[in-house]
Each structure stands twice: as structure tokens, then as C-alpha cells.
Amino acid sequence: MSDKAGLEVDLRAYLSARLGPLAVLLLVVVSVTAPVALFVLGSQTLEVQAHESAGQVAEVIRREAEQRPRLWQYDTPKLLAHLRTYSGRDHIKRIDVVDAQGRLIDPNEAEAAATTSGTALLWQSAPVVLGDEIVGTVWVAVDATQVRRDALRMLLPFALLGALLAGLMYWLPLRAMGSAETRVRTLLDRLRVSQTALATLNENLEHTVDTRSSELSKALRELQDKERGLRELAARAVGMQEAERRAIARELHDSAGQSLTAIRIHMQLIGDLVRKEGEANRASDLTTRTLGMVDLTLEEIRRAVNTLGPAVLDDVGLAAAVERVCDDGAEVLGIPVDSRVDLGDSPLSAALETTAYRLVQEAMTNISRHAQASEVRVRVTVEGAEVHVAVHDDGKGFDAGDVAIGRSRGLVGMRERVELLGGRLWLESAVGEGTTVRATLPIGPES
């Protein structure tokens, strides 16, 4: 049996156990109340009649005793016989008179007692008063048999009525409970069906969620793989770009630079020769102008070479290159520059070193142009799998919310370099509180 069925049976048994005693009580009350009431009322009526009859007999005997004070006891039996015969009270079964000593005056007492034996009698008494003295007592017995029979006859129909009412009181609630249990069973069946459907839906939903989660996880892994591939490709592209730029810088330095240097030497020799042979002033001026042009060209080539690929990184490495930039900035600004470079033991790729170097270089350039700072702090550190670059000055600062990175060509270049390597760039500044440039560069597999 299921828990639901057990619950229904328990409910009916519980109600039946509570209604049973009530039904029995109702049966007893309905069956007994009316017959008992009839018997009690009939008995009280008979007692009243018996008491009235006793009083009347006592009055008759009192008058007889007044007329014959000494002989009334001898005439009392005849008087009683006459009263029994002509009283007209069929309900009176016995009239007994006793004297003051309690002796029965009627000589037929034994016969009357035998006649009324087995009969339900109700006794009432009245004193016989002669003067101030009670000379006897009259006892009148009435027959209560008919009242008892009437009460017993009434007991059966009222018992049937009580049984009917008790049965209705017991059956109707159980019937209502049966109907309620039927509705509850129907609701429970619907609930079970709904729970089954909900469980199926939940299972399907979980399966769908698992499927979608697997698909999303797979898509996320593919996206991460693609992003990782793009970062590696970008890192290789930056590395190839830097290598190409350094190759171009070396080519400019080795070929064009040397050629221009040779031209400058030759022009200087020509100038010396012209001054000796005549037209000294004109040749000297021409030579001087040509030497100036060569010097400017050499300076532009050095600047281009430095822009294409900082040779200092190849010469001394990132740590020393950053220290040189800080020293040069301190000399130009005339303020102390606190620098700390901690690269650990992990080698960095050329792209990472170049980007970190350019960030420090660009930040120092902006400080020298705009900050009006009295102190600068530079930090380049390797923490875990990231390179952290931070440059802070205590200059006049600006409202970072009003200055977008896109409006500054230097900041745009810094951001593009950082984002090409998958890093992040922050600019923190407030008016009168200085400026901080922070960047985080991930160390890729090729670093």
C-alpha cells in the first residue's frame, strides 16, 4: 500500500474512532431520556395522588377517632374495607394504618401483602392527629406498574430513533470523508502526474543545459584557443616587425650612414684642397653648407634608426636601457627619478622588451613636456606570468575623465603596443595629484 493510501485509511479510521463513542452516546441518550422522563413524571404524579389519598384517609380516621377515641382502632378495618371498595381510585393498591407503636391495625394485612407482592408500589403517608397527639399513620400504596410498562414500551421506538440518529451521525461524516478522500486521491494523482511531468521536464532541461553548457564550453575553448593563437600570432608579428625594423635600422646604419660619413670626410678634404688653390671663400662656404646637410642627414638617420629599433636593447638589455632613459630624464628635468627594474630569471621576448622600453620612454617624454613634476617613480617588474610597468609623477596632473587616450598620439601608440601583446593599459590622474601610467603585459609562450 502506498503512503497516500495509508494516509487515507488512517484518516477514515481516525474519524471512525472519534465518531463511534459519540454515536453510542447519542443512542443511549435518545433511547433512555424520554422513557426515563416519562417514568419520573408518572411516578411523581402517582406519588402526589397517593399523598392526597393518604391525607383524605387520615382525615376520615381522625373524625372517627374524635367520635370514638377508644374504639376507633376496632372500627378502622371496616372503615378501610369500605374505603377500598368505594374509593373509586383504581390506582390505589393498599391502604394500611399503623398505630402510634407502629402496629398494623388492619387484620387482613398478610392477605393484602400477598395480593400486591410483585407489584411496583409507591408509598405515601399521612399522620392521624387527634388533638396534639399523633395516634397513627396512614400509608397509601399506588401501583406504578403501568407507568413502568409505558416507559418500557417507549424505550423501543426511542431506541430505534436513537439508533437511526447515531447511524446518520456516524455514516454521513464518513461518507463526506470518503468523498473528500476521493477528491484528495484525484488531486494526488494529478500531483503525481504533474511531478512526473516536471521531473521529465527537469531531466530534459538538465540534459539541454548540459548539452548547451558542453557546446558553450567547447566554443569557449575554441575561442580561447583562437585568442591564444591570435596573441601568439600578434606576438610573432610584433617580433617579426621588430626584427624587420632592426634589420632596416642596421641597414641604414651600415650602408647609408657609412656612406654619408665617407661623403662628409671627402667634402672636408675637398674644402681643404679648394682653400689652397683659390676661390677659397666660395668653395669653403659650399663645403660648409654641404657638411651641415650631411650632419643633419646623419642625425635624421640616427633618429630613424633609434625609432625603428632601439639599439640600446641589443647592446645592454632592458634593465640597463630603462636605467639610461631614467638617467636622461633626470638630467633633462633636473629632478630625481626613482627607478627599479626587477625582471627575475625568465627571459623576455624582444617584443615585450621593446614595448616595456617604449612605455617608459613615452611616459618620460610626456612628463618632461607637461607634468612640471618634482619627483618621478618608475617600476618595471615581472610578477608571475606578467610584466608590470608603472610610471608615476607628482606633477600638476589633469582630469582623466576629460582626457581620452584617443586624443593623445603618444597614449594611442602606448595602448596599441600593449593591446597587440594582449595586455592592458590604465591612466590614473587628477588635477594637482600627479599622473600614473600602468600597464600589464602577459608573458606568452615565446617569451
C-alpha positions as CSV (number, residue, x, y, z in Angstrom):
1,M,0.0,0.0,0.0
2,S,1.3,3.4,-0.9
3,D,1.9,6.2,1.5
4,K,-1.1,8.0,0.0
5,A,-3.5,5.1,0.6
6,G,-2.2,4.6,4.1
7,L,-2.8,8.2,4.8
8,E,-6.5,7.9,3.5
9,V,-7.1,4.7,5.7
10,D,-5.7,6.4,8.7
11,L,-7.9,9.4,8.2
12,R,-11.1,7.3,8.0
13,A,-10.1,5.2,11.0
14,Y,-9.3,8.3,12.9
15,L,-12.7,9.8,12.2
16,S,-14.4,6.4,12.9
17,A,-12.7,6.1,16.2
18,R,-13.9,9.5,17.2
19,L,-17.4,9.2,15.9
20,G,-18.0,5.7,17.4
21,P,-18.2,6.8,21.1
22,L,-20.3,9.8,20.1
23,A,-22.8,7.6,18.2
24,V,-23.1,5.2,21.2
25,L,-23.6,8.2,23.5
26,L,-26.3,9.6,21.2
27,L,-28.0,6.2,21.0
28,V,-28.1,5.9,24.8
29,V,-29.2,9.5,25.4
30,V,-32.0,9.4,22.8
31,S,-33.1,5.9,23.9
32,V,-33.2,6.5,27.6
33,T,-34.1,10.1,28.0
34,A,-37.7,10.1,27.0
35,P,-38.7,6.8,28.8
36,V,-36.9,7.9,32.0
37,A,-38.6,11.3,31.8
38,L,-42.0,9.5,31.3
39,F,-41.3,7.2,34.2
40,V,-40.1,10.0,36.5
41,L,-43.1,12.3,35.7
42,G,-45.6,9.4,36.0
43,S,-44.1,8.3,39.3
44,Q,-44.2,11.9,40.7
45,T,-47.9,12.1,39.6
46,L,-48.7,8.8,41.4
47,E,-46.9,10.0,44.5
48,V,-48.9,13.2,44.6
49,Q,-52.1,11.2,44.2
50,A,-51.0,8.7,46.9
51,H,-50.2,11.6,49.2
52,E,-53.6,13.2,48.7
53,S,-55.3,9.9,49.3
54,A,-53.3,9.2,52.4
55,G,-54.3,12.7,53.7
56,Q,-58.0,12.1,52.9
57,V,-58.0,8.6,54.7
58,A,-56.2,10.2,57.6
59,E,-58.9,12.8,57.9
60,V,-61.6,10.3,57.8
61,I,-59.9,8.2,60.5
62,R,-59.3,11.4,62.6
63,R,-63.0,12.2,62.5
64,E,-63.8,8.6,63.5
65,A,-61.3,8.8,66.3
66,E,-62.7,12.0,67.6
67,Q,-66.2,10.4,67.9
68,R,-64.9,7.2,69.4
69,P,-61.5,7.9,70.9
70,R,-61.1,4.4,72.4
71,L,-62.8,2.2,69.8
72,W,-61.6,3.8,66.5
73,Q,-58.9,1.2,66.1
74,Y,-61.5,-1.5,66.1
75,D,-63.7,0.2,63.6
76,T,-60.7,1.1,61.4
77,P,-60.6,-2.2,59.5
78,K,-64.2,-1.9,58.5
79,L,-63.6,1.7,57.5
80,L,-60.6,0.7,55.4
81,A,-62.6,-2.0,53.7
82,H,-65.3,0.4,52.9
83,L,-62.7,2.9,51.6
84,R,-61.0,0.3,49.5
85,T,-64.4,-0.7,48.0
86,Y,-65.8,2.7,47.3
87,S,-62.8,5.0,46.9
88,G,-63.0,4.9,43.0
89,R,-59.3,5.1,42.9
90,D,-58.1,2.1,40.9
91,H,-54.5,3.1,41.2
92,I,-54.6,2.7,45.0
93,K,-53.5,-0.9,45.8
94,R,-53.1,-0.8,49.5
95,I,-54.2,1.4,52.5
96,D,-52.5,0.5,55.7
97,V,-52.9,2.1,59.1
98,V,-50.5,1.7,61.9
99,D,-50.9,2.9,65.5
100,A,-48.5,5.1,67.5
101,Q,-46.5,1.9,68.4
102,G,-46.1,1.0,64.7
103,R,-48.5,-2.0,64.8
104,L,-50.6,-2.6,61.7
105,I,-54.3,-2.1,62.6
106,D,-55.7,-4.0,59.5
107,P,-56.0,-7.7,60.2
108,N,-56.0,-8.5,56.5
109,E,-52.5,-7.1,56.1
110,A,-51.0,-10.5,55.3
111,E,-53.6,-11.2,52.6
112,A,-53.1,-7.7,51.1
113,A,-49.4,-8.1,51.1
114,A,-49.7,-11.4,49.3
115,T,-52.1,-9.9,46.8
116,T,-49.7,-7.0,46.0
117,S,-46.5,-8.9,46.0
118,G,-44.5,-8.5,42.8
119,T,-46.3,-5.2,42.1
120,A,-44.4,-1.9,41.7
121,L,-45.8,0.1,44.6
122,L,-45.2,3.7,45.5
123,W,-45.9,4.6,49.2
124,Q,-47.0,7.9,50.7
125,S,-48.1,8.5,54.3
126,A,-50.1,11.0,56.3
127,P,-50.4,11.2,60.2
128,V,-53.6,10.8,62.1
129,V,-53.6,13.6,64.6
130,L,-56.0,13.6,67.5
131,G,-55.7,16.8,69.4
132,D,-51.9,17.4,69.5
133,E,-51.1,13.8,69.5
134,I,-50.3,11.5,66.5
135,V,-52.3,8.4,67.2
136,G,-51.5,6.6,63.9
137,T,-50.2,6.8,60.4
138,V,-52.0,6.1,57.2
139,W,-49.9,4.5,54.4
140,V,-51.3,4.5,50.9
141,A,-49.6,2.5,48.1
142,V,-50.3,3.2,44.4
143,D,-49.4,0.9,41.5
144,A,-46.6,2.1,39.3
145,T,-46.7,-0.9,37.1
146,Q,-48.5,0.8,34.2
147,V,-46.1,3.7,34.3
148,R,-43.2,1.3,34.2
149,R,-44.8,-0.5,31.3
150,D,-45.4,2.7,29.4
151,A,-41.8,3.7,29.9
152,L,-40.6,0.3,28.7
153,R,-42.9,0.4,25.7
154,M,-41.5,3.9,24.8
155,L,-37.9,2.6,25.2
156,L,-38.0,0.5,21.9
157,P,-39.1,3.3,19.5
158,F,-36.8,5.8,21.1
159,A,-34.0,3.2,20.9
160,L,-34.8,2.8,17.2
161,L,-34.8,6.6,16.8
162,G,-31.5,6.9,18.7
163,A,-30.0,4.1,16.5
164,L,-31.2,6.0,13.4
165,L,-29.7,9.3,14.6
166,A,-26.5,7.7,15.7
167,G,-26.2,5.8,12.4
168,L,-26.8,9.1,10.5
169,M,-24.3,10.9,12.7
170,Y,-21.7,8.1,12.1
171,W,-22.4,7.4,8.4
172,L,-22.8,10.9,7.0
173,P,-19.4,12.3,8.1
174,L,-17.7,9.0,6.9
175,R,-19.5,9.4,3.6
176,A,-18.3,13.0,3.4
177,M,-14.8,11.9,4.3
178,G,-15.0,9.2,1.6
179,S,-15.9,11.9,-1.0
180,A,-13.2,14.1,0.3
181,E,-10.7,11.3,0.1
182,T,-11.8,10.6,-3.5
183,R,-11.1,14.2,-4.4
184,V,-7.8,14.1,-2.5
185,R,-6.9,11.0,-4.3
186,T,-7.7,12.6,-7.6
187,L,-5.7,15.7,-6.7
188,L,-2.8,13.5,-5.5
189,D,-3.0,11.5,-8.8
190,R,-2.8,14.8,-10.7
191,L,0.0,16.0,-8.5
192,R,1.9,12.7,-9.1
193,V,1.4,13.1,-12.9
194,S,2.5,16.8,-12.6
195,Q,5.5,15.7,-10.6
196,T,6.4,13.1,-13.2
197,A,6.0,15.6,-16.0
198,L,8.0,18.1,-14.0
199,A,10.7,15.5,-13.3
200,T,10.8,14.6,-17.0
201,L,10.9,18.3,-18.0
202,N,13.6,18.9,-15.4
203,E,15.6,15.9,-16.8
204,N,15.2,17.2,-20.3
205,L,16.1,20.7,-19.2
206,E,19.2,19.4,-17.4
207,H,20.1,17.4,-20.5
208,T,19.6,20.5,-22.6
209,V,21.6,22.7,-20.2
210,D,24.4,20.1,-20.1
211,T,24.3,20.0,-23.9
212,R,24.3,23.8,-24.2
213,S,27.0,24.0,-21.5
214,S,29.1,21.5,-23.3
215,E,28.6,23.4,-26.6
216,L,29.4,26.7,-24.9
217,S,32.4,25.2,-23.1
218,K,33.6,23.8,-26.4
219,A,33.0,27.2,-28.1
220,L,34.8,29.0,-25.3
221,R,37.8,26.6,-25.5
222,E,37.8,27.2,-29.3
223,L,37.6,30.9,-28.8
224,Q,40.3,30.8,-26.1
225,D,42.4,28.7,-28.5
226,K,41.8,31.2,-31.3
227,E,42.5,34.1,-29.0
228,R,45.7,32.4,-27.8
229,G,46.6,31.7,-31.4
230,L,45.9,35.3,-32.3
231,R,48.0,36.5,-29.4
232,E,50.8,34.2,-30.4
233,L,50.4,35.4,-34.0
234,A,50.4,39.0,-32.8
235,A,53.5,38.4,-30.7
236,R,55.2,36.7,-33.6
237,A,54.1,39.6,-35.9
238,V,55.4,42.1,-33.4
239,G,58.6,40.2,-33.1
240,M,59.0,39.9,-36.9
241,Q,58.1,43.6,-37.1
242,E,60.7,44.5,-34.5
243,A,63.3,42.2,-36.2
244,E,62.5,43.8,-39.6
245,R,62.7,47.3,-38.1
246,R,66.1,46.4,-36.5
247,A,67.3,45.0,-39.8
248,I,66.3,48.2,-41.6
249,A,67.9,50.2,-38.8
250,R,71.2,48.2,-39.2
251,E,71.0,48.6,-43.0
252,L,70.6,52.3,-42.7
253,H,73.3,52.5,-40.1
254,D,75.7,50.2,-42.0
255,S,75.2,51.4,-45.6
256,A,73.6,54.9,-45.7
257,G,75.3,56.0,-42.5
258,Q,78.7,54.9,-43.5
259,S,78.3,56.3,-47.0
260,L,77.2,59.7,-45.6
261,T,80.1,59.6,-43.2
262,A,82.5,59.0,-46.1
263,I,80.9,61.8,-48.1
264,R,81.4,64.1,-45.2
265,I,85.1,63.2,-44.9
266,H,85.5,63.7,-48.7
267,M,83.8,67.0,-48.6
268,Q,86.0,68.1,-45.8
269,L,89.1,67.1,-47.8
270,I,87.7,68.9,-50.8
271,G,87.3,72.1,-48.8
272,D,90.9,71.9,-47.6
273,L,92.1,71.5,-51.1
274,V,90.0,74.4,-52.5
275,R,91.2,76.8,-49.9
276,K,94.8,76.1,-51.0
277,E,94.2,76.6,-54.8
278,G,92.0,79.7,-54.9
279,E,88.3,80.5,-54.8
280,A,88.7,79.8,-51.1
281,N,85.7,81.7,-49.9
282,R,83.2,80.3,-52.3
283,A,84.3,76.7,-52.0
284,S,84.6,77.0,-48.3
285,D,81.0,78.2,-48.0
286,L,79.7,75.5,-50.3
287,T,81.6,72.9,-48.4
288,T,80.4,74.2,-45.1
289,R,76.7,74.1,-46.2
290,T,77.2,70.5,-47.6
291,L,78.8,69.4,-44.4
292,G,75.8,70.8,-42.5
293,M,73.4,69.0,-44.7
294,V,75.3,65.8,-44.2
295,D,75.3,66.3,-40.4
296,L,71.5,66.8,-40.5
297,T,71.1,63.7,-42.6
298,L,73.2,61.7,-40.2
299,E,71.2,63.0,-37.3
300,E,67.9,62.0,-39.0
301,I,69.3,58.6,-39.8
302,R,70.3,58.1,-36.2
303,R,66.8,59.2,-35.1
304,A,65.2,56.9,-37.6
305,V,67.4,54.0,-36.5
306,N,66.6,54.7,-32.9
307,T,62.9,54.8,-33.7
308,L,62.9,51.6,-35.8
309,G,64.7,49.6,-33.2
310,P,66.4,50.9,-30.1
311,A,69.9,49.6,-30.4
312,V,70.4,50.1,-26.7
313,L,68.3,47.0,-26.0
314,D,70.6,44.9,-28.2
315,D,73.6,46.5,-26.6
316,V,72.8,46.5,-22.8
317,G,69.4,44.8,-22.4
318,L,66.0,46.1,-21.0
319,A,67.1,46.8,-17.4
320,A,70.1,49.0,-18.3
321,A,68.1,50.6,-21.2
322,V,65.4,51.7,-18.7
323,E,68.0,53.0,-16.3
324,R,69.5,55.1,-19.1
325,V,66.1,56.5,-20.0
326,C,65.5,57.4,-16.3
327,D,69.0,59.0,-16.0
328,D,68.5,61.0,-19.2
329,G,65.1,62.2,-17.9
330,A,66.6,63.2,-14.6
331,E,69.2,65.2,-16.4
332,V,66.7,66.9,-18.7
333,L,64.1,67.6,-15.9
334,G,66.6,68.4,-13.2
335,I,64.7,66.3,-10.7
336,P,65.3,62.9,-9.1
337,V,63.9,59.8,-10.8
338,D,63.5,56.7,-8.6
339,S,63.7,53.7,-10.8
340,R,63.6,49.9,-10.0
341,V,63.8,47.1,-12.6
342,D,63.3,43.5,-11.5
343,L,63.0,41.1,-14.4
344,G,63.7,37.9,-12.5
345,D,65.3,35.0,-14.2
346,S,62.7,34.5,-17.0
347,P,63.9,35.7,-20.4
348,L,61.6,38.1,-22.2
349,S,60.8,38.2,-25.9
350,A,62.1,41.1,-28.0
351,A,58.5,42.4,-28.4
352,L,57.9,42.5,-24.7
353,E,61.3,44.3,-24.0
354,T,60.6,46.8,-26.8
355,T,57.1,47.5,-25.6
356,A,58.2,48.0,-21.9
357,Y,61.0,50.2,-23.0
358,R,58.8,52.3,-25.3
359,L,56.2,52.7,-22.5
360,V,58.8,54.1,-20.1
361,Q,60.3,56.2,-22.8
362,E,56.9,57.7,-23.9
363,A,55.9,58.3,-20.3
364,M,59.2,60.2,-19.5
365,T,58.7,62.3,-22.7
366,N,55.2,63.3,-21.6
367,I,56.4,64.1,-18.1
368,S,59.2,66.4,-19.5
369,R,56.7,68.2,-21.7
370,H,53.6,68.6,-19.5
371,A,53.9,67.4,-15.9
372,Q,56.0,70.1,-14.1
373,A,56.9,67.3,-11.6
374,S,59.4,67.4,-8.8
375,E,59.7,63.6,-8.4
376,V,59.2,60.6,-10.8
377,R,59.0,56.9,-9.9
378,V,59.5,54.2,-12.5
379,R,58.9,50.4,-11.8
380,V,59.3,47.5,-14.3
381,T,58.8,44.1,-12.6
382,V,57.9,40.6,-13.5
383,E,55.3,39.0,-11.3
384,G,54.2,35.5,-12.1
385,A,53.3,35.4,-15.8
386,E,53.0,39.1,-16.3
387,V,55.3,42.1,-16.8
388,H,54.1,45.2,-14.8
389,V,55.2,48.7,-15.9
390,A,54.3,51.7,-13.8
391,V,55.4,55.4,-14.2
392,H,54.2,57.9,-11.6
393,D,54.9,61.6,-11.3
394,D,53.8,64.2,-8.7
395,G,53.1,66.9,-11.3
396,K,50.1,69.0,-11.9
397,G,48.1,66.1,-13.3
398,F,44.8,66.5,-15.1
399,D,41.2,65.3,-15.1
400,A,41.4,61.8,-16.6
401,G,37.7,61.8,-17.3
402,D,38.1,64.8,-19.6
403,V,41.2,63.5,-21.4
404,A,40.6,60.4,-23.6
405,I,43.5,58.2,-24.6
406,G,42.5,58.6,-28.3
407,R,43.2,62.3,-28.2
408,S,46.9,61.8,-27.5
409,R,49.1,60.3,-30.2
410,G,51.6,59.1,-27.7
411,L,49.0,57.4,-25.5
412,V,47.4,55.8,-28.6
413,G,50.8,54.3,-29.5
414,M,51.2,53.0,-26.0
415,R,47.8,51.5,-25.9
416,E,48.2,49.8,-29.3
417,R,51.5,48.3,-28.4
418,V,50.1,46.9,-25.1
419,E,46.9,45.6,-26.7
420,L,48.9,43.9,-29.6
421,L,50.5,41.7,-26.9
422,G,47.2,41.0,-25.1
423,G,47.9,43.4,-22.2
424,R,46.0,46.2,-20.5
425,L,46.8,49.9,-20.0
426,W,45.5,52.3,-17.3
427,L,45.8,56.0,-17.0
428,E,45.2,57.5,-13.5
429,S,45.3,61.2,-12.9
430,A,43.7,64.0,-11.0
431,V,44.3,67.8,-11.0
432,G,47.0,68.6,-8.5
433,E,47.7,64.9,-7.7
434,G,50.0,63.8,-10.4
435,T,49.7,61.1,-13.0
436,T,50.2,57.3,-13.1
437,V,50.5,55.1,-16.2
438,R,50.2,51.4,-15.5
439,A,50.4,48.5,-17.9
440,T,50.3,44.8,-17.6
441,L,51.8,42.6,-20.3
442,P,51.3,38.8,-20.3
443,I,54.4,36.7,-20.8
444,G,53.5,34.5,-23.8
445,P,54.9,31.0,-24.6
446,E,57.5,32.6,-26.8
447,S,58.8,35.0,-24.1
